[in-house]
């Protein structure tokens, strides 16, 4: 069972009724992901449909501002506008190979839901998406896109009406109809084998980044990525984890500040606990109750984190920092005005850490920021943003 863990974190904390599906999924993943036919089909789709490889872009104007070489891994240029499609299309293809007819998914910012709906339309699968009612409002454009693609979107009205509740609803639906449904998990979270499987499908980001840097004859000093559940960070970190000369930094949602109750900085402020079928770091009170979370980013608005990140935090291989809503929005607007790129609010958290990191560096450094998504979905939130706003 140790294979299901990253150090002390991971496992399978779901009812016995779910174990059949988890075992079935693990067997199917190891069977098909190693098959030449599956790998070639996925590679073809990632290239001709998703648009991979994505560029590693030298941000000349940001580099001038910060005094270091800043590169952006342009996951925002993928079909559907984020890194989520890498994993969604792979899992949907796996579902089809397993003979499943319907896929379900949870979503916060809507990008995983959109990617799953897209993959379902392409592969001829029925699709249902669970999304917190608050997120349905603030990500209305993505909701319409999902419906346009033929998916049914269920607004979850209980609790804080955000990603945690959407994930809970999706897990409950899946457990109640486990033989017929395939649950496409959107991040490196949940019970084994999901964290391992999602990290595998997202590792294409880091692999491409390493190749692109080698072609430029560059070695990265720092790699920055936003962390909610943690799939985009896992994807880019994967290729560099064994090289300890490369410093990896994950950026969490600091909300209104981690000294307040209004944040989603799980690794900065959380404790070890159980959430959504995994043992990981969780924002919880002394009785183990999950605490409310806040972030301007619907995709980072989650009280847990993937077990891989909990382990990387505990082992100190990766440094995790928090960025506030206001710092994030300033960085987002700076990228718009200086590079002509509108990033997702999630990605802007990673960009914002440049402001804190760069002045502390004693030598000129090569810094890669994973630009995990584009900001189309966030335009309304960006336009209406006021410092100190709490959603809900």
Phi, psi and omega in degrees: 000345183298335178299338181278002186239149164253102186060242181268002191240147179129228177084191181226098182247068178227165179301154180307328181297339181272347186296325178302314182293321179293320177293318178300317181294315180301314181297317180294319180299310182292328178291305188280324184294341177265351181283135181300320182297315179295313182299319180292321179294317178294317179300318179298315180294318179297326181279307190272338183253313182280324179102023178278154002283148176275150184289156165257109190260128175280113182274087187300317184287320174296321180299321178295318181295316187267347177078016178223166178278111182254125177242144178244125173276113196274065175293343177295343182272357175297153169305133186079355166090015179197174178291343188302330183296331180304313183279319184297317182290327178291315179293322178295321177296320177296318178301318181295318178297329180279355179085013178284146182255341185224137175242148176232160180204158169260158173206150177252287179287349179096346184291322177290321177298316179297316180296320179293317177298322178296313180296321179296317179298316181296319188261003175074038180249147173288148187218135177226134185241138177250130186214134178300143185301325176296317180292327176302320179290312186278352176236045185300325180297315179293325177299314179297319179299316179300316180293322177299327179279358175101004180274153172263129181253122179258118177278121182270119190263352184270166177061221180278355176062037178231208191296321180302313182291325177296318180295316178301314180297320180294317179298317180298317179297316181296313181298328181282346182215052195291331183284331185265328188263152169241124181266113178272096179285138190267349182220182182277051184234175177092183181287152172305138013264010186303310182302318179294317183293314180294319177300321178298313182289332179272351183295347176302330181297307181294322180298315178295319181299317180296317179297316181296319178295321180297319178297327179276358185058041180243144172242126183288141172268323181223143171232126184245139176207144176291149180227117168248269166287319170116022186284322180291323178293315177301320182297316182275328180292328190311317185285348187241356186302321183283344180264095187287354174284343176267120181271126183253132182229122176261136185247120181264168179277109180276354177054235179271006179125138184285353173277351178257171175281358189257077179203176175225041184269078188297315183283331178288326189230358187274175178231161178293132181194189182244131174210137174047047172082010182223153170265123185201194172273135186222143171279108186212160178272185184293342179265000180089006178285135180292130182278152172297148178234160178217137167203147173296339180267118178295335181278344179252002187277066189220135185275002178237190178202156179299145182299332176300316181290323176301320179290316180296328176291310183295324180277354178067018176288326179242138175266135179241132181230162180246142177237133182284164176307314186292318176298320179298313183294326176295318180293322178300313182292327178295316179297319178302311188281332185259335181236356180068030180236127176261106183273162169295152178300323178304307183298327182295337174297318179292318178302320184296335182288344175302324181298328181269322185285310191302318180295344182270350186275131185274338177232159180297127187240156173262118184238126177253129175249127177281109178274086194290340181194166179262166192264011180309313184296339189257002189304316180298315179297317179297314183296322185266001186300132171228133181305132178091003181291135175244126179277146175118000000 
